C-alpha cells in the first residue's frame, strides 16, 4: 500500500514494488514533472503505480536495463531514415556493447567521460565519440524523471581543459570556402574529370551561386525552373542505400532568385533533362523509416545526373572535390588495399603551341584545369624524367614518339580542403560582403530568423534586384579573371563564355561587387 510523507511544502509518495520493497519515492508526477500539491494527490499517484505493477504495465526501475530502455526509446522515434540509420549504427557499435546490461539506476556520471575517450583510443574519430555521447544523453534524458532522477551522461559545465575547448571551437568555426574565380576553376576541373561535361560544370556553379544544399541540388528537375526567373527548392534527394525524396532540411521550402547567366545556363541543362536509373526498393533491404519517405523509382526527370543516368553519390562527390580542389586524387587508408594520394596529371598541349613542361610551371599553367590523363599514373619524381610503367592499359612511354607524347603537368591546389558544403558557406559570405539585407539572406539560405527584426522584416523586389545584380557581377568578374588565366577552355559552356572576351563583346568594366576573398592569390 502506498504511503505519503510531507517534505517541506511538498508531498512525497512511496509505493510497493513487485519484489516487496518500497520505491525510493517521488515528489512529482513522473510523466509531467508537476509536483504534488496535496496528500490525496500524492497517495492516489502511488496507488496507481501499484496497480500498474500488478497488471505488469510498469517496469521495475531497479531492473530496467539501458538495453531495454534504448529499444523502447528507438521504437518510438519518427525521424528520417538517414537519422534512424545513424542512431542504429551508434547504438549497435558503441552504446549497447558497453552498457546494454546495466540497470539505469546504477549508471554514474563519472563513467561517461572515460567511455567517450575509450572510443577514440579504439581508433574512431573524435566526432564519432562525441556523437555516441550525444545519443546517450538524449536516450537517458527521456528516462528522466520516470526511471532516473537526473541524466548521468550530461556533460558538466566548466570541466575539461580550457585551451582544448578553445581550439575545438576555433576549428568548428573555420570553414573552407571559395571565391567566385576559384569556384569557376574548380567547376571546370570537375567537368574535365567527368569528361568535359557541361552539366557537371553547371551543377557546381549552381551550387555556388544559389547556396543550395547538396541534397537539394540533386533533386532539381525541369519543374524547378519557375517562369519568373526563380528556382523552386521544394524537395531534396538523399542517399541511403539508394535515394529517397523528401522535403528540404527543417522544412525550408523556398524559391531563390537566379541571376541572368544562371537562369540561361539552367534552361540549357533542362533541355537535356532525363530520368534516372533508380528502380525503387526492389533490391534494397528494409530501412527504419521506409514508410515515411518516397523512394526514387526512376519516373522523374532530373537536371544533374552522371553520364550513366545515375545520381551523384557521396563517393563521386568527395573524390571529385578532392581532385579538383586539392589537385590530387584522394588516397585510401585500407589495410588490404591501401593507396596513397596521387597527383592529377594533365596534358598541357591542349592550351597552345608552347605549353609549359614538367611539374613546375608558371602561374597561368598551374591555374587552369588541364585535360586529365585517364589512366592511374603513379607519382612523378621531381628533377627526373617521368616514365610511367607499362601494362594495365598504360602507354608504352619509351616507344611513344616525342611529338605525340602529352606534355604532362600536375594540378596544384586551388582551395585545399574544400567540400561541396563549402560552396554554401561561400555563397553566404559573398552576400555578406555585398551587404545584402538580412531578410533576403535568411530566406535564400533556408534558415529561420526568430528575432524581432526577423519577425517584422520582409523581402522587397528592390532587394531581389540588387542581389541578382550582385551575383551577375560576381560571375562576370570570375569569367574576366578566368580569361586572364587562359583564353580558352575544353569545357564547351565555359569556352562559350570566354569567347565573348576573345571577340571583344564582353563588358570590360569589372563589377564593384567582388568579395575580398576573390583577391586571394592562386597557388604559385
C-alpha positions as CSV (number, residue, x, y, z in Angstrom):
1,X,0.0,0.0,0.0
2,X,1.3,3.4,-0.9
3,X,2.1,5.9,1.9
4,X,2.9,9.6,1.9
5,X,5.1,11.9,3.9
6,X,5.5,15.7,3.9
7,X,8.8,17.3,2.8
8,X,8.6,21.0,3.5
9,X,5.8,22.3,1.3
10,X,5.8,19.2,-0.9
11,X,4.4,15.7,-0.5
12,X,6.3,12.6,-1.3
13,X,4.8,9.2,-2.0
14,X,6.4,5.7,-2.0
15,X,4.7,2.5,-3.3
16,X,5.4,-1.2,-3.1
17,X,7.4,-2.8,-5.9
18,X,7.0,-6.2,-7.3
19,X,9.8,-7.6,-5.1
20,X,8.0,-6.4,-2.0
21,X,10.3,-3.4,-1.3
22,X,9.2,0.2,-1.5
23,X,10.3,2.6,-4.2
24,X,12.6,5.5,-3.4
25,X,9.7,7.9,-3.5
26,X,8.9,10.8,-5.8
27,X,7.5,14.3,-5.1
28,X,6.1,14.9,-8.6
29,X,4.3,13.2,-11.5
30,X,7.0,11.2,-13.4
31,X,5.4,11.9,-16.8
32,X,4.5,15.6,-16.5
33,X,7.0,16.7,-13.8
34,X,4.3,18.5,-11.9
35,X,4.8,18.4,-8.1
36,X,2.1,17.0,-5.8
37,X,0.2,19.8,-4.2
38,X,-1.8,17.7,-1.7
39,X,-1.5,14.5,0.3
40,X,-4.5,12.9,-1.5
41,X,-2.9,13.6,-4.9
42,X,0.4,12.0,-3.9
43,X,-1.4,8.9,-2.4
44,X,-3.6,8.5,-5.5
45,X,-0.5,8.5,-7.7
46,X,1.2,5.9,-5.6
47,X,-1.8,3.6,-5.7
48,X,-2.0,4.0,-9.5
49,X,1.7,2.8,-9.8
50,X,1.0,-0.2,-7.6
51,X,-2.0,-1.1,-9.9
52,X,0.2,-0.8,-13.0
53,X,2.8,-3.1,-11.3
54,X,0.2,-5.7,-10.5
55,X,-1.0,-5.6,-14.2
56,X,2.6,-5.8,-15.5
57,X,2.3,-2.4,-17.2
58,X,5.1,-0.7,-15.2
59,X,8.7,-1.9,-15.3
60,X,10.5,-2.0,-12.1
61,X,13.1,0.8,-12.3
62,X,15.6,-1.3,-10.4
63,X,15.5,-3.9,-13.1
64,X,15.1,-1.8,-16.3
65,X,18.4,-2.0,-18.2
66,X,19.7,0.5,-20.7
67,X,19.3,-2.0,-23.5
68,X,15.6,-2.4,-22.7
69,X,15.0,1.3,-22.4
70,X,17.0,2.1,-25.6
71,X,14.9,-0.4,-27.6
72,X,11.7,1.3,-26.3
73,X,13.1,4.7,-27.0
74,X,14.3,3.9,-30.5
75,X,11.0,2.3,-31.5
76,X,9.2,5.5,-30.6
77,X,11.2,7.7,-32.9
78,X,9.7,9.0,-36.2
79,X,12.8,10.6,-37.8
80,X,14.2,10.5,-41.4
81,X,15.7,7.1,-42.4
82,X,19.2,8.7,-42.6
83,X,19.0,9.8,-39.0
84,X,17.5,6.5,-37.9
85,X,20.3,4.6,-39.5
86,X,22.9,6.8,-37.8
87,X,21.3,6.2,-34.4
88,X,21.1,2.5,-35.0
89,X,24.8,2.4,-36.0
90,X,25.8,4.2,-32.9
91,X,23.6,2.0,-30.7
92,X,24.9,-1.3,-32.1
93,X,28.5,-0.2,-32.4
94,X,29.2,1.8,-29.3
95,X,26.4,2.0,-26.7
96,X,24.9,-1.5,-26.4
97,X,28.2,-3.4,-26.3
98,X,29.3,-1.4,-23.2
99,X,26.0,-0.5,-21.5
100,X,23.3,-2.9,-22.6
101,X,23.0,-5.0,-19.3
102,X,23.5,-2.1,-16.9
103,X,20.3,-1.1,-14.9
104,X,19.5,2.6,-15.4
105,X,19.7,3.4,-11.7
106,X,23.3,2.1,-11.5
107,X,24.7,4.5,-14.1
108,X,27.1,7.0,-12.7
109,X,28.2,10.4,-14.2
110,X,31.9,9.7,-13.7
111,X,31.7,6.7,-16.0
112,X,30.9,8.5,-19.2
113,X,34.0,10.6,-19.8
114,X,36.3,7.5,-19.8
115,X,33.9,5.7,-22.0
116,X,33.9,8.5,-24.6
117,X,37.7,8.7,-24.6
118,X,37.9,4.9,-25.0
119,X,36.1,5.2,-28.3
120,X,38.8,7.5,-29.6
121,X,41.5,5.2,-28.2
122,X,39.9,2.3,-30.2
123,X,40.7,4.2,-33.4
124,X,37.5,6.1,-34.1
125,X,37.3,9.8,-34.9
126,X,36.6,12.2,-32.1
127,X,33.4,13.2,-33.9
128,X,32.2,9.6,-33.6
129,X,32.8,9.6,-29.9
130,X,31.0,12.9,-29.5
131,X,28.0,11.6,-31.5
132,X,27.8,8.5,-29.3
133,X,27.9,10.6,-26.1
134,X,25.3,12.9,-27.5
135,X,23.0,10.0,-28.3
136,X,23.4,8.6,-24.8
137,X,22.5,12.0,-23.4
138,X,19.3,12.0,-25.5
139,X,18.3,8.4,-24.5
140,X,18.8,8.9,-20.8
141,X,17.3,12.4,-20.9
142,X,14.0,10.9,-21.9
143,X,14.2,8.5,-18.9
144,X,14.2,11.4,-16.5
145,X,12.3,11.6,-14.2
146,X,10.3,8.4,-14.6
147,X,13.1,5.9,-14.2
148,X,16.1,8.0,-13.0
149,X,16.2,11.4,-11.2
150,X,18.9,13.0,-13.3
151,X,20.8,12.4,-16.5
152,X,24.2,10.9,-15.6
153,X,25.5,11.2,-19.2
154,X,25.1,15.0,-19.3
155,X,28.3,17.0,-19.7
156,X,29.3,19.0,-16.7
157,X,29.8,22.7,-17.4
158,X,33.2,24.1,-16.6
159,X,35.0,20.7,-16.9
160,X,37.9,20.0,-19.2
161,X,40.9,21.9,-20.4
162,X,40.1,25.4,-21.5
163,X,42.8,25.5,-24.2
164,X,41.5,22.4,-25.8
165,X,37.9,23.7,-25.9
166,X,39.1,27.0,-27.4
167,X,41.0,25.1,-30.1
168,X,37.9,22.9,-30.8
169,X,35.7,26.0,-31.0
170,X,38.1,27.6,-33.5
171,X,38.3,24.6,-35.7
172,X,34.5,24.3,-35.8
173,X,34.3,28.0,-36.8
174,X,36.8,27.7,-39.6
175,X,35.3,26.5,-42.9
176,X,37.0,26.5,-46.2
177,X,35.0,28.5,-48.8
178,X,35.9,29.6,-52.4
179,X,35.9,32.9,-54.2
180,X,34.0,33.2,-57.4
181,X,37.1,32.7,-59.5
182,X,38.1,29.6,-57.5
183,X,34.6,28.3,-58.0
184,X,34.8,28.6,-61.8
185,X,38.2,26.9,-61.8
186,X,37.1,24.0,-59.5
187,X,33.9,23.6,-61.5
188,X,35.9,23.5,-64.7
189,X,38.2,20.8,-63.3
190,X,35.3,18.8,-62.1
191,X,33.7,18.9,-65.6
192,X,37.1,17.7,-67.0
193,X,37.2,14.8,-64.6
194,X,33.7,13.9,-65.7
195,X,34.7,14.0,-69.4
196,X,34.3,17.7,-70.3
197,X,30.7,17.7,-69.1
198,X,28.7,20.9,-69.3
199,X,26.2,19.6,-66.8
200,X,28.8,18.9,-64.1
201,X,30.2,22.4,-64.6
202,X,26.7,23.8,-64.4
203,X,26.0,21.8,-61.2
204,X,28.9,23.2,-59.3
205,X,28.2,26.7,-60.5
206,X,24.6,26.3,-59.5
207,X,25.5,25.2,-56.0
208,X,27.9,28.1,-55.5
209,X,25.6,30.8,-56.9
210,X,22.4,29.6,-55.2
211,X,23.7,28.3,-51.8
212,X,21.6,25.2,-52.2
213,X,22.4,22.1,-50.1
214,X,23.8,19.1,-51.9
215,X,20.7,17.0,-51.4
216,X,18.6,19.9,-52.7
217,X,20.8,20.3,-55.8
218,X,20.4,16.6,-56.7
219,X,16.6,17.0,-56.6
220,X,16.4,19.8,-59.2
221,X,14.3,19.0,-62.2
222,X,12.9,21.0,-65.2
223,X,9.9,21.7,-63.0
224,X,12.2,23.6,-60.5
225,X,12.7,26.4,-63.0
226,X,9.9,28.9,-62.5
227,X,8.7,31.3,-65.3
228,X,9.7,34.4,-63.4
229,X,13.4,33.5,-63.3
230,X,13.4,31.9,-59.9
231,X,14.4,28.4,-58.8
232,X,11.9,26.4,-56.7
233,X,13.6,24.5,-53.9
234,X,10.8,22.2,-52.7
235,X,12.4,18.8,-52.3
236,X,15.7,17.0,-51.6
237,X,17.2,13.7,-52.8
238,X,19.0,11.9,-50.0
239,X,21.3,9.0,-50.3
240,X,20.6,6.0,-48.1
241,X,21.2,2.6,-49.6
242,X,19.7,4.2,-52.7
243,X,18.0,7.6,-52.9
244,X,14.8,8.9,-51.5
245,X,12.8,12.1,-51.9
246,X,11.8,14.4,-49.1
247,X,11.3,18.0,-48.1
248,X,14.4,20.2,-47.6
249,X,16.1,20.2,-44.2
250,X,13.9,21.7,-41.5
251,X,11.1,22.2,-44.0
252,X,13.0,25.1,-45.6
253,X,10.9,25.2,-48.8
254,X,11.8,28.4,-50.8
255,X,12.2,30.0,-54.2
256,X,15.5,31.7,-54.9
257,X,16.3,34.4,-57.4
258,X,18.6,33.5,-60.3
259,X,21.0,35.9,-62.0
260,X,20.5,36.1,-65.8
261,X,23.5,34.0,-66.6
262,X,22.5,31.1,-64.3
263,X,18.8,31.2,-65.5
264,X,20.1,30.8,-69.1
265,X,22.5,28.1,-68.1
266,X,19.9,26.0,-66.2
267,X,17.4,26.4,-69.1
268,X,20.0,24.8,-71.4
269,X,20.6,22.0,-68.9
270,X,16.8,21.5,-68.5
271,X,16.6,20.8,-72.3
272,X,18.8,17.7,-71.7
273,X,17.0,16.5,-68.5
274,X,16.4,12.8,-68.3
275,X,15.1,10.2,-66.0
276,X,17.4,8.4,-63.6
277,X,18.2,4.7,-63.5
278,X,16.7,4.2,-60.0
279,X,14.2,1.3,-59.6
280,X,12.8,1.9,-56.2
281,X,13.1,-0.5,-53.3
282,X,13.0,-3.8,-55.2
283,X,16.6,-4.8,-54.4
284,X,17.1,-2.8,-51.2
285,X,16.9,-4.2,-47.6
286,X,14.2,-2.5,-45.4
287,X,15.3,0.6,-43.6
288,X,13.9,2.2,-40.5
289,X,11.5,4.9,-41.6
290,X,10.8,3.4,-45.0
291,X,7.1,4.1,-44.6
292,X,7.5,7.9,-44.3
293,X,9.7,8.5,-47.4
294,X,9.2,8.3,-51.2
295,X,12.0,6.2,-52.8
296,X,13.2,7.4,-56.2
297,X,11.7,5.0,-58.8
298,X,13.2,6.5,-62.0
299,X,9.9,8.1,-63.1
300,X,11.1,11.7,-62.5
301,X,13.5,13.8,-64.7
302,X,16.5,15.5,-63.1
303,X,18.8,18.2,-64.2
304,X,22.0,16.7,-62.8
305,X,22.8,13.0,-63.4
306,X,26.0,11.1,-64.2
307,X,26.8,10.0,-67.8
308,X,25.2,6.7,-67.0
309,X,22.0,8.3,-65.7
310,X,22.6,7.7,-62.0
311,X,22.6,10.2,-59.2
312,X,25.8,11.7,-57.9
313,X,26.7,9.8,-54.7
314,X,28.9,10.8,-51.8
315,X,31.8,8.8,-53.2
316,X,31.7,10.6,-56.5
317,X,31.3,14.0,-54.8
318,X,34.2,13.6,-52.4
319,X,36.6,12.1,-55.0
320,X,35.8,14.8,-57.5
321,X,36.1,17.6,-55.0
322,X,39.5,16.4,-53.7
323,X,40.9,16.1,-57.2
324,X,39.5,19.4,-58.3
325,X,40.2,21.5,-55.2
326,X,43.4,19.8,-53.8
327,X,44.9,18.7,-57.1
328,X,45.3,15.1,-56.0
329,X,43.2,12.0,-56.1
330,X,42.4,11.0,-52.5
331,X,44.2,8.1,-51.0
332,X,42.6,5.1,-49.4
333,X,43.5,4.0,-45.8
334,X,42.7,0.4,-46.2
335,X,44.6,-2.5,-44.6
336,X,44.0,-4.8,-47.5
337,X,44.2,-2.4,-50.4
338,X,45.9,0.8,-49.2
339,X,46.5,3.5,-51.8
340,X,48.4,6.8,-51.3
341,X,47.2,10.1,-52.7
342,X,48.1,10.5,-56.4
343,X,48.6,13.8,-58.3
344,X,46.3,14.7,-61.1
345,X,48.3,14.7,-64.3
346,X,47.2,16.8,-67.3
347,X,48.2,17.3,-70.9
348,X,49.2,20.9,-71.2
349,X,49.4,20.7,-75.0
350,X,45.7,21.5,-75.4
351,X,46.4,25.1,-74.3
352,X,48.7,26.4,-77.1
353,X,51.7,25.8,-79.2
354,X,54.2,26.3,-76.4
355,X,52.9,24.8,-73.3
356,X,54.9,24.6,-70.1
357,X,56.7,21.3,-69.5
358,X,57.5,19.4,-66.3
359,X,56.0,19.6,-62.9
360,X,57.0,23.2,-62.1
361,X,55.1,25.8,-64.2
362,X,54.2,29.4,-64.3
363,X,51.1,30.7,-62.5
364,X,48.9,30.6,-65.6
365,X,50.0,27.0,-66.3
366,X,49.0,25.9,-62.7
367,X,45.8,27.9,-62.5
368,X,43.9,26.5,-65.5
369,X,42.4,23.0,-65.3
370,X,44.2,20.7,-67.7
371,X,42.8,17.7,-69.6
372,X,43.2,14.8,-67.1
373,X,45.0,11.6,-68.2
374,X,42.5,8.8,-68.0
375,X,45.0,6.2,-66.6
376,X,46.1,5.8,-63.0
377,X,49.5,7.4,-63.2
378,X,51.9,6.9,-60.2
379,X,53.9,9.7,-58.6
380,X,56.3,11.8,-60.6
381,X,59.8,12.4,-59.1
382,X,61.0,16.0,-59.1
383,X,64.1,16.5,-61.3
384,X,63.7,13.2,-63.1
385,X,62.1,12.3,-66.4
386,X,58.6,10.9,-65.9
387,X,58.4,7.4,-67.3
388,X,55.2,5.6,-66.5
389,X,55.4,1.8,-66.1
390,X,53.9,-0.4,-68.9
391,X,50.9,-2.7,-68.6
392,X,47.3,-2.4,-67.4
393,X,46.4,-0.2,-70.2
394,X,49.2,2.3,-69.8
395,X,51.0,3.6,-72.9
396,X,54.4,2.3,-74.0
397,X,56.2,5.5,-73.0
398,X,59.7,4.7,-74.2
399,X,58.4,3.8,-77.7
400,X,56.0,6.7,-77.8
401,X,57.1,9.3,-80.5
402,X,58.2,12.5,-78.8
403,X,56.0,14.6,-81.0
404,X,52.9,12.7,-79.9
405,X,53.6,12.5,-76.2
406,X,51.4,14.5,-73.9
407,X,53.1,17.4,-72.1
408,X,52.5,16.2,-68.6
409,X,51.9,18.7,-65.8
410,X,50.2,18.4,-62.4
411,X,47.4,20.3,-61.0
412,X,48.3,22.4,-58.0
413,X,45.8,23.1,-55.2
414,X,43.2,25.8,-55.7
415,X,41.3,25.6,-52.4
416,X,42.6,22.7,-50.3
417,X,40.0,21.1,-48.0
418,X,37.0,22.5,-49.8
419,X,33.9,20.3,-49.6
420,X,30.6,20.7,-51.5
421,X,29.1,22.3,-48.4
422,X,31.9,24.9,-48.6
423,X,30.1,26.4,-51.6
424,X,27.2,27.2,-49.3
425,X,29.4,28.9,-46.9
426,X,30.9,30.8,-49.8
427,X,27.5,32.0,-51.0
428,X,26.6,33.4,-47.6
429,X,30.0,35.1,-47.4
430,X,29.5,36.7,-50.9
431,X,26.2,38.1,-49.8
432,X,27.6,39.4,-46.5
433,X,30.4,41.1,-48.4
434,X,28.0,42.8,-50.7
435,X,25.8,44.0,-47.8
436,X,22.7,42.1,-48.9
437,X,19.8,42.6,-46.5
438,X,19.4,40.1,-43.7
439,X,15.8,39.2,-44.5
440,X,16.8,38.1,-48.1
441,X,19.8,36.2,-46.9
442,X,17.8,34.2,-44.3
443,X,15.2,33.4,-46.9
444,X,17.7,32.4,-49.6
445,X,19.7,30.1,-47.3
446,X,16.6,28.4,-45.9
447,X,17.2,29.5,-42.4
448,X,14.8,30.8,-39.8
449,X,15.1,34.2,-38.0
450,X,13.1,34.2,-34.8
451,X,14.4,37.6,-33.7
452,X,12.3,40.7,-33.5
453,X,13.8,42.1,-36.7
454,X,13.2,38.8,-38.4
455,X,9.6,38.8,-37.4
456,X,8.9,42.3,-38.7
457,X,11.4,42.4,-41.7
458,X,10.3,41.4,-45.2
459,X,11.8,41.0,-48.6
460,X,11.2,43.6,-51.3
461,X,11.6,43.4,-55.1
462,X,14.3,46.0,-54.8
463,X,16.3,43.7,-52.5
464,X,15.9,40.9,-55.0
465,X,17.0,43.0,-58.0
466,X,20.1,44.1,-56.0
467,X,21.0,40.5,-55.3
468,X,20.6,39.4,-58.9
469,X,22.9,42.3,-59.9
470,X,25.5,41.3,-57.3
471,X,25.5,37.7,-58.4
472,X,25.7,38.6,-62.1
473,X,28.6,40.9,-61.4
474,X,30.4,38.2,-59.5
475,X,30.0,35.9,-62.4
476,X,31.3,38.5,-64.9
477,X,34.3,39.1,-62.6
478,X,35.1,35.4,-62.4
479,X,34.9,35.0,-66.2
480,X,37.1,38.0,-66.7
481,X,39.7,36.7,-64.3
482,X,39.5,33.2,-65.9
483,X,40.1,34.8,-69.3
484,X,43.3,36.3,-68.0
485,X,44.5,32.9,-66.9
486,X,43.9,31.3,-70.4
487,X,41.6,32.4,-73.2
488,X,40.0,29.0,-74.0
489,X,38.6,26.0,-72.1
490,X,37.9,22.4,-73.0
491,X,34.5,22.7,-71.3
492,X,32.2,23.9,-74.1
493,X,29.8,26.0,-71.9
494,X,32.7,27.9,-70.3
495,X,34.5,28.3,-73.6
496,X,31.4,30.0,-74.9
497,X,31.6,32.5,-72.1
498,X,35.3,33.1,-72.7
499,X,34.5,33.6,-76.4
500,X,32.8,36.8,-75.6
501,X,36.1,38.2,-74.3
502,X,38.1,36.8,-77.1
503,X,35.8,38.5,-79.6
504,X,35.7,41.8,-77.6
505,X,32.0,41.6,-76.9
506,X,32.2,41.4,-73.1
507,X,31.9,44.3,-70.8
508,X,35.5,45.3,-69.8
509,X,34.3,47.1,-66.7
510,X,34.8,44.8,-63.7
511,X,31.9,44.9,-61.3
512,X,32.3,46.5,-58.0
513,X,30.6,43.6,-56.3
514,X,33.5,41.3,-55.7
515,X,34.2,39.7,-52.3
516,X,37.5,40.4,-50.8
517,X,38.2,36.7,-50.8
518,X,38.3,36.7,-54.6
519,X,41.6,38.6,-54.4
520,X,43.4,35.8,-52.7
521,X,46.4,34.7,-54.7
522,X,46.3,31.5,-56.6
523,X,49.0,28.9,-55.6
524,X,52.3,29.8,-57.1
